[in-house]
Amino acid sequence: MSAWTSGDHDAIGSADGRAVVEDLVAEIANGLATAHEYVTCIRTEPTQRVIDFSWAARQAARRLGIRVDIDLTITRSSDARAAVRVTTVRAPG
């Protein structure tokens, strides 16, 4: 589980969001480069947070020159969180 589970993802979509997203892109890229996956929890409301996280995951993959799958599992709790797993996709052939 990532250090981002502490709630730092909550800043996505805020005035400081751009810096947070850049930090997130770097963290995801590091996880993908070392472990071929990145796992965390994010809030699902507002929906823009999920979109921003997905964008950051795709940007991290682009930086590494790879493709990724993003699995989002929404928990059934009152805090509207989702478990997210970003994994590398093997090149065909």
Beta strands, then each sheet from edge to edge (+ up, - down):
strand 1: 37-43
strand 2: 67-74
strand 3: 81-89
sheet 1: 1+ 3- 2+
end
